Amino acid sequence: MSKAKKQLDTVDKLAAIVFAPQQNGADYYKRVVEIIDFIDSYFCINICPEDAGEMTLNELKAKLQPKIEFYSKFFATDKVGVFEMAAEAN
């Protein structure tokens, strides 16, 4: 349950940034900076401890691609937070 709560908190935080009211013309650009800061901290906490701020977007995607390929072999079971490898991936 706490994992689901954390995910909801993450979604809520990002939604708060994206849907924040705009007071002036600069707010759109401020939101982009806030989203970049959010991604930087999320990447550092959840993906790898490197400073994502020093990486290009292509470098970030390159870090994620092997994880995407590996974890794509696992599918959710009926138990929350439990995944199993697909039979053809074994």
C-alpha positions, 0 to 999 in steps of 0.5 A, spaced: 500 500 500 505 504 501 508 503 494 501 505 491 501 511 496 508 513 493 506 513 486 500 517 487 504 522 491 509 522 485 503 523 480 500 528 484 506 532 484 507 532 477 500 534 476 500 540 481 506 542 476 503 541 470 496 544 472 498 550 476 495 556 474 498 561 470 499 568 472 503 571 467 507 569 460 513 567 464 509 561 468 509 557 462 517 557 462 517 556 469 513 550 469 518 547 464 523 548 469 519 545 475 518 539 470 526 538 469 527 539 476 522 534 478 525 529 473 532 530 475 530 529 482 526 523 480 531 520 476 536 521 482 532 517 487 529 512 483 533 510 477 541 512 478 545 516 483 548 520 478 547 527 477 542 527 471 542 535 471 549 534 467 546 529 462 543 530 455 536 528 454 539 523 449 544 520 455 538 520 460 534 515 455 540 511 453 541 510 461 533 508 461 533 503 455 537 497 458 532 497 464 526 498 459 528 492 455 530 488 461 524 490 465 519 489 459 520 481 460 516 482 467 508 482 468 504 484 474 501 478 477 494 478 481 499 480 487 500 488 488 507 489 486 509 482 484 512 481 477 513 475 474 517 473 468 514 472 461 514 464 459 517 466 453 523 470 456 526 465 460 
